[in-house]
């Protein structure tokens, strides 16, 4: 019992130092492995599989472009079936094709897709 009391007293006397907060991390730039489970067959399934652990939600209804649902319903393209590690945004771009666009709301953790290149 004395040891516990001494430890608590030392804890009260010792100065407290807190670590500086870390800079904000863009979770869409973290590395993801593009080895999809067998039940993942569409672009939408694969996008959900990549984004769900990061807390992002896919938007397909208004205000998302009408083409979002069409892009997500397609089968996973052969180009996206490469088994490697890459940033999530790169994996998503491979899934929807280079001639299409990602639209990201980082503040609300929402993402959607659009046919064509948006500048």
C-alpha positions as CSV (number, residue, x, y, z in Angstrom):
1,X,0.0,0.0,0.0
2,X,2.9,2.4,0.7
3,X,4.2,1.8,-2.8
4,X,0.9,2.8,-4.3
5,X,0.7,6.0,-2.2
6,X,4.3,6.9,-3.1
7,X,3.7,6.4,-6.8
8,X,0.6,8.6,-6.7
9,X,2.5,11.4,-4.9
10,X,5.3,11.2,-7.4
11,X,2.8,11.4,-10.2
12,X,1.4,14.6,-8.8
13,X,4.8,16.2,-8.4
14,X,6.2,15.2,-11.7
15,X,5.7,17.8,-14.5
16,X,3.3,16.9,-17.2
17,X,4.5,17.1,-20.8
18,X,2.1,16.6,-23.7
19,X,3.1,15.7,-27.2
20,X,2.3,18.1,-30.0
21,X,-0.7,17.2,-32.1
22,X,0.1,15.5,-35.4
23,X,-0.8,17.2,-38.6
24,X,-4.0,16.1,-40.3
25,X,-3.5,13.0,-42.5
26,X,-5.3,12.7,-45.8
27,X,-6.7,9.2,-45.4
28,X,-7.4,8.9,-49.2
29,X,-3.6,9.0,-49.7
30,X,-2.9,6.0,-47.4
31,X,-1.8,2.8,-49.2
32,X,-4.4,0.2,-49.9
33,X,-3.9,-3.3,-51.4
34,X,-6.0,-3.9,-54.5
35,X,-6.6,-7.6,-53.9
36,X,-10.4,-7.6,-53.7
37,X,-12.4,-10.4,-52.1
38,X,-14.3,-12.8,-54.5
39,X,-17.7,-11.3,-53.6
40,X,-16.5,-7.8,-54.8
41,X,-17.5,-7.8,-58.5
42,X,-18.5,-4.3,-59.4
43,X,-16.8,-0.9,-59.3
44,X,-19.2,0.2,-56.6
45,X,-18.4,-2.9,-54.5
46,X,-14.7,-2.3,-54.8
47,X,-15.0,1.4,-54.0
48,X,-17.1,0.6,-50.9
49,X,-14.5,-2.0,-49.9
50,X,-11.7,0.6,-50.2
51,X,-13.6,3.5,-48.6
52,X,-15.6,2.0,-45.8
53,X,-12.6,1.5,-43.4
54,X,-11.6,5.2,-43.9
55,X,-15.1,6.4,-42.9
56,X,-16.0,7.7,-46.4
57,X,-19.5,7.3,-47.8
58,X,-20.3,7.1,-51.5
59,X,-23.0,9.5,-52.8
60,X,-25.0,8.4,-55.8
61,X,-28.2,10.4,-55.3
62,X,-28.6,14.2,-55.9
63,X,-26.4,16.3,-55.7
64,X,-24.1,13.6,-57.2
65,X,-23.9,13.5,-61.0
66,X,-26.4,11.1,-62.7
67,X,-23.4,9.2,-64.2
68,X,-22.2,8.1,-60.7
69,X,-24.7,5.2,-60.5
70,X,-23.7,4.0,-64.0
71,X,-20.0,4.1,-63.3
72,X,-20.5,2.2,-60.0
73,X,-22.6,-0.6,-61.6
74,X,-20.0,-1.6,-64.1
75,X,-17.8,-4.7,-63.5
76,X,-14.3,-4.2,-62.2
77,X,-12.1,-3.4,-65.3
78,X,-9.1,-5.6,-66.0
79,X,-6.8,-2.6,-65.5
80,X,-8.0,-2.3,-61.9
81,X,-7.3,-6.0,-61.1
82,X,-3.6,-5.5,-60.5
83,X,-2.5,-6.9,-57.2
84,X,-0.4,-4.2,-55.7
85,X,-0.3,-1.5,-53.1
86,X,-1.2,2.1,-54.1
87,X,-2.9,5.2,-52.6
88,X,-6.7,4.8,-52.3
89,X,-7.3,7.7,-54.8
90,X,-5.2,5.9,-57.4
91,X,-7.1,2.6,-56.9
92,X,-10.4,4.5,-57.3
93,X,-9.2,6.2,-60.4
94,X,-8.2,2.8,-61.9
95,X,-11.7,1.5,-61.0
96,X,-13.6,4.3,-62.8
97,X,-11.2,4.8,-65.6
98,X,-8.8,7.7,-66.4
99,X,-11.4,9.5,-68.4
100,X,-13.7,9.9,-65.4
101,X,-13.4,12.0,-62.3
102,X,-13.5,11.6,-58.5
103,X,-15.4,14.3,-56.6
104,X,-14.4,14.4,-52.9
105,X,-15.8,16.3,-49.9
106,X,-13.1,15.7,-47.3
107,X,-14.8,17.8,-44.6
108,X,-17.9,15.5,-44.6
109,X,-16.1,12.4,-45.8
110,X,-18.3,12.0,-49.0
111,X,-17.1,10.9,-52.4
112,X,-18.8,10.5,-55.8
113,X,-17.8,9.9,-59.3
114,X,-18.5,11.6,-62.6
115,X,-18.3,10.6,-66.3
116,X,-15.7,12.7,-68.1
117,X,-12.9,14.8,-66.8
118,X,-13.8,17.8,-64.6
119,X,-11.3,20.6,-64.4
